[in-house]
Amino acid sequence: MPSTTLSLLTTGAVIAAATMTGTATAQASTCADAPVEPVATGAVFSEPVGGDPVAIVRELCGLVRQTPAGSAIQVAHFVMSGTAGTEFADELIKAHRRGVKVRVVLDGDRDARWVITGSHNYNETSLRRNDQTLLKLNDKDIYRQYVANFDRMRTAATTAQG
């Protein structure tokens, strides 16, 4: 099976690399009902007032959940906190345990290379108060640029930690 990489990259300065642990205990689950659908180019929007405030996190959880063993997930993000952040981190941990290579830098298909990017942060403010966006791109040139940027952020985070 070809190796696949799911890069979840957003803009922002790198503060640290971290591993999240724990189990979410939310009343309404963000990730439990995440869809498992084929990855397709498209947009997902969260709507904190009168809409679906966790649409982006739910979509990402579904993508992480269906990433097969032997693949890789790379996340560069500002923060993961609150219920949504914990549930998303739990999905990343489950993916790691089933043999997916998971790399996380916090600040902020089979043969294709997908870039999933947007304005969303995994915290309660983003879920409940801010309109957010998620963009899924299947473009090899953009993918290469994002991977190069991810590697620069990862190096900077590692260097900063000593």
RALIN-V659986 format. One record per residue. N is the residue number from 1. RES is the residue in one small letter. OMEGA is omega as a letter, one per 40 degrees, with the letter a starting at -180 (* if undefined). Layout:
n->[N/N]
res->[RES/RES]
omega->[OMEGA/OMEGA]
This chain:
n->[1/2/3/4/5/6/7/8/9/10/11/12/13/14/15/16/17/18/19/20/21/22/23/24/25/26/27/28/29/30/31/32/33/34/35/36/37/38/39/40/41/42/43/44/45/46/47/48/49/50/51/52/53/54/55/56/57/58/59/60/61/62/63/64/65/66/67/68/69/70/71/72/73/74/75/76/77/78/79/80/81/82/83/84/85/86/87/88/89/90/91/92/93/94/95/96/97/98/99/100/101/102/103/104/105/106/107/108/109/110/111/112/113/114/115/116/117/118/119/120/121/122/123/124/125/126/127/128/129/130/131/132/133/134/135/136/137/138/139/140/141/142/143/144/145/146/147/148/149/150/151/152/153/154/155/156/157/158/159/160/161/162]
res->[m/p/s/t/t/l/s/l/l/t/t/g/a/v/i/a/a/a/t/m/t/g/t/a/t/a/q/a/s/t/c/a/d/a/p/v/e/p/v/a/t/g/a/v/f/s/e/p/v/g/g/d/p/v/a/i/v/r/e/l/c/g/l/v/r/q/t/p/a/g/s/a/i/q/v/a/h/f/v/m/s/g/t/a/g/t/e/f/a/d/e/l/i/k/a/h/r/r/g/v/k/v/r/v/v/l/d/g/d/r/d/a/r/w/v/i/t/g/s/h/n/y/n/e/t/s/l/r/r/n/d/q/t/l/l/k/l/n/d/k/d/i/y/r/q/y/v/a/n/f/d/r/m/r/t/a/a/t/t/a/q/g]
omega->[i/i/i/i/i/a/i/a/i/i/i/i/a/i/a/i/a/i/a/i/i/i/a/i/a/i/i/a/i/a/a/a/i/a/i/a/i/i/i/i/a/a/i/a/i/i/a/a/i/a/a/a/a/a/a/i/i/i/i/i/i/i/i/a/a/i/a/i/a/i/i/i/i/a/i/a/i/a/i/a/i/a/a/i/i/i/i/i/i/i/i/i/i/i/i/a/i/i/i/i/a/i/a/i/i/i/*/*/a/a/a/i/a/i/i/a/i/a/a/i/a/i/a/i/i/a/a/a/a/i/a/i/i/a/i/a/i/a/a/i/i/i/a/i/i/i/i/i/i/a/i/i/i/i/i/a/i/i/a/a/i/*]
